[in-house]
């Protein structure tokens, strides 16, 4: 029990810190430069680390374990973040150095979050939790942390300024380090070797086969996902080392049709969301509030709605078709906030719209995580989750850059119109095509399955 709640608490502190950075950095750049284009560039540098961290971080999590990876990642992130306000006070923070610190501070977040996330299903099962309960609880904690962090950032920006509020992020990272260090046991390398030998015995190295009675990665009727099962079940031992990193995770995602479809969809929605979060909303907020502190409350209202949505998801997960639910959630989460800002609705109305949009968005992550956990074998989760994060986030830097460039060239209104229309089209995608039936299929995958080599 201590390990489960320790990891969840560390994840919460980490997300609070990330939420503060998410609000403070765009406002800090706008305050120093007054440029939408510069804000877009800063947004690109704040999202690019998610991609790089996903590629480089997952193999490190696999190699060193969740405990070491989380502690090191959060420690290094704290050092980079706290350097920003200190250098700003010394008047020694040129724009290039700010971008470098933003990049370095963010590059450790992805492996740190991956390290915490991949151990949750097994820790939850020890307590008798279902997978939906684990993903729902994790998502609710992350959303509530984002709510707390954005609210703290909003008040902090108004009181002490966008730069100084980053000191709080460093303290959150320090708390996460302490929690992981005392609650999560170190991984024993001998156990890893024993597990690897179970799956890939030397005498069958050329063509290993699952032990008799071992459950399949996917249900027998899920023929469309057979290539992924083949990749997991029949990978030769000679290639075992190659399966440790990003490319194994990327191949697994691409060969599993439902995961491929989900990632391509989220790839585009994340680009739009990134432009909205790092450029559109901060600029809109600074236009209606003196310090831009309203931005923190905008993020907070969305997070509050998402928290409620994530909390309700476990109650309705077994009653509603995931495919239909995803279409509705995307349609309600994406376009309405853009429309509200476009028509110049009063701030209180925009905050209400953001809350409702968050309510719908809160169910999206549990659906995605539940699908991933059902498709990915236990010992491959760090690699595949790292690849998933990197691929899903790969368009975010471009989204931020295009958002800033678009606002600088054409103004805010055309960007809002384009984002709303594109989101409507994306919301309709899961309604068509047989591949999306994979959302409804239960996949046999759990600790009882013979694990993948790590």
Secondary structure as UniProt FT lines:
FT   HELIX           2..33
FT   HELIX           36..89
FT   TURN            90..91
FT   HELIX           95..117
FT   TURN            118..119
FT   HELIX           120..126
FT   TURN            127..128
FT   HELIX           131..160
FT   TURN            162..165
FT   HELIX           166..183
FT   HELIX           189..199
FT   HELIX           202..204
FT   TURN            205..206
FT   TURN            212..213
FT   TURN            220..221
FT   HELIX           223..225
FT   HELIX           226..233
FT   HELIX           237..239
FT   HELIX           241..244
FT   HELIX           246..255
FT   HELIX           257..275
FT   HELIX           276..280
FT   HELIX           281..288
FT   HELIX           294..316
FT   TURN            317..319
FT   HELIX           322..333
FT   HELIX           335..342
FT   TURN            343..344
FT   HELIX           347..375
FT   HELIX           378..380
FT   HELIX           381..393
FT   TURN            394..395
FT   HELIX           396..410
FT   HELIX           412..429
FT   TURN            430..431
FT   HELIX           434..440
FT   TURN            447..448
//
